[in-house]
Amino acid sequence: MGRKNNTQVPDFILLGLTDSEEIQLVLFVLFLQIYLVTVLGNAGMILIVRLDLLLHTPMYFFLSHLSFLDLSYSTVIIPKTLENLLSSTKYISYVGCFAQMYFLVFLGAAECFLPSSMAYDRYVAICNPLHYPVVMSTRFCCSLVFGSYLIGFADSFVNVLCIRRLHFWDSNVIHHFFCDTPPVLALSCFDTRDIEIMIFVVAGSTLTVSLITISVSYVSILSTILKITSTSGKRKAFSTCASHLLGVTIFYGTTILTYLKPSRSYSLGKDQVASVFYTIVIPMLNPLIYSLRNKEVKNALIRVMQKGQCSEQLK
């Protein structure tokens, strides 16, 4: 399937997760179920936040955008993965591959910074509750979300611009189930060290700034929680923070494992397992971790359903 001439390849072949047809069928069913749960969970979260006035708060504003990013992220990857699991060719066009890579970096970088905004929101709510309505104004929250998307755009632009300078003459076989940066870089017939350094600096800066913001926020939060005398108050604060930290740990752990290393050290097995987590599993888990186990969300769901039933009765 490789190509040994001096013509830029018009398309790529996604090797996928396995050559076994039986395992491919199992993965198809599994990924399809995960995608359906992801769509229902994240789309449901967006609708509930939009329809229930009591959830029109900064925390749920950020959560609704997190759900949008997770939903978009999954849609960029899973449908094509499902198609390839049932196909024997597994082709993706040159343009389609770079478009997929662009949106993956854009959405992934935006999702790196959104938890920073959420961490700062929790910091203000717990450490400075009296100033919370003033600090976390609608305009400021919109600015934080816009900043996350802007950083995602900048990161993806630099990433794709760097990789488009490369030529792929020797092979068009990508050892992955989607067009990710490390396996695509590994295909280049030129030395990619300069490009790897550029991408490493951009991705590393994004992750570092985000992690520092989250760490400082939660150290301050922990310090404040320990000063709370009420047991119920401590429990409530820890519960909110634990959910956020669990999601952050899984997302950042798998992302750092995959991206902050040279592309030549790309490992088919280990990196694919990590990629399945942060591209397929985490978007499904985030609504459960952050929102759907929350009493406020459950009560909001009940209120929305009751409103719907009342509307039906009036008709």
RAVENNOR-V18111 format. One record per pair of residues at least 6 apart in sequence whose ideal C-beta (glycine too) atoms are under 7 Angstrom apart, sorted by sequence separation. I is the first residue (numbers start at 1). J is the second residue. D is the distance in whole Angstrom. If there is no record, write none. Layout:
I;J;D
I;J;D
This chain:
3;9;6
18;24;6
49;55;5
84;90;4
228;234;5
291;297;5
48;55;7
124;131;7
125;132;5
128;135;7
176;183;4
185;192;5
124;132;5
175;183;5
174;183;5
225;234;6
228;237;7
17;27;6
174;184;6
185;195;7
49;60;5
124;135;5
185;196;7
1;13;5
80;92;7
124;136;6
225;237;5
174;187;7
225;238;6
258;271;6
49;63;7
49;64;4
121;136;6
171;187;6
258;274;5
257;274;5
258;275;6
45;63;7
46;64;5
163;181;7
181;199;6
45;64;6
168;187;5
170;189;5
168;188;6
169;189;5
221;241;6
254;274;4
46;67;5
163;184;6
167;188;7
168;189;7
45;67;4
46;68;6
159;181;6
163;185;7
166;188;4
167;189;6
167;190;6
218;241;7
254;277;5
255;278;6
76;100;6
166;190;6
254;278;4
42;67;4
166;192;7
76;103;5
117;144;4
218;245;7
250;277;7
251;278;6
42;70;5
43;71;6
76;104;6
117;145;7
42;71;4
76;107;7
117;148;7
251;282;6
38;70;7
39;71;6
163;195;7
250;282;6
38;71;7
162;195;5
73;107;5
113;147;7
114;148;5
214;248;6
72;107;5
73;108;7
113;148;4
38;74;5
162;198;6
162;199;6
69;107;5
110;148;5
113;151;5
35;74;6
110;149;5
247;286;6
158;198;7
159;199;6
69;110;6
110;151;7
211;252;7
69;111;5
109;151;6
110;152;3
247;289;5
35;78;5
109;152;4
159;202;7
246;289;6
247;290;6
158;202;5
66;111;7
69;114;7
107;152;6
207;252;7
106;152;4
109;155;4
243;289;5
244;290;7
31;78;6
106;153;6
109;156;7
155;202;6
243;290;6
66;114;6
207;255;7
65;114;6
207;256;6
31;81;6
32;82;6
105;155;6
106;156;4
31;82;6
105;156;4
155;206;6
62;114;6
28;82;6
102;156;5
105;159;5
62;117;6
151;206;7
62;118;5
203;259;5
204;260;6
28;85;4
203;260;7
27;85;6
28;86;6
102;160;5
62;121;6
101;160;6
200;260;7
24;85;5
59;121;6
98;160;6
58;121;5
98;164;7
196;262;6
196;263;6
16;84;6
16;85;7
14;84;6
192;263;6
16;90;6
14;90;5
182;258;7
13;90;6
186;263;5
13;91;6
14;92;6
58;136;4
100;178;6
101;179;5
185;263;4
186;264;7
100;179;5
11;91;5
12;92;5
61;141;5
65;145;5
101;181;7
186;266;5
11;92;6
182;263;4
11;93;5
12;94;7
97;179;4
11;94;6
58;141;5
101;184;7
183;266;6
10;94;6
182;266;5
9;94;7
12;97;5
92;179;7
182;271;7
84;177;7
120;213;7
127;220;6
175;268;5
112;206;5
116;210;5
119;213;6
123;217;4
127;221;6
112;207;6
115;210;7
119;214;4
122;217;7
126;221;5
177;272;7
180;275;7
81;177;5
176;272;7
81;178;6
109;206;5
113;210;5
116;213;4
120;217;6
123;220;6
127;224;5
80;178;7
112;210;5
116;214;6
119;217;4
123;221;6
126;224;5
115;214;6
119;218;6
122;221;6
126;225;7
77;178;5
126;237;6
122;240;7
122;241;6
122;244;7
119;244;7
118;244;6
115;248;5
15;173;6
8;167;6
9;168;5
13;172;6
15;174;6
8;168;7
12;172;5
13;173;5
14;174;5
15;175;5
17;177;5
8;169;7
11;172;7
13;174;7
15;176;7
16;177;5
7;169;7
12;174;5
14;176;7
6;169;6
9;172;4
14;177;6
5;169;7
14;178;7
4;170;7
12;179;7
2;170;7
3;171;6
2;171;4
3;172;6
2;172;7
2;173;6
1;173;5
77;279;5
78;280;6
77;280;7
73;279;7
74;280;7
74;283;5
73;283;6
70;283;4
70;286;5
66;286;6
67;287;6
66;290;7
63;290;6
63;291;6
42;283;7
55;296;7
45;287;5
41;284;7
38;283;5
42;287;6
55;300;5
34;280;6
38;284;4
41;287;4
45;291;5
54;300;6
34;281;7
37;284;5
41;288;7
52;300;4
31;280;6
48;297;6
34;284;5
41;292;6
52;303;6
48;300;5
52;304;6
48;301;6
51;304;5
17;272;6
48;304;6
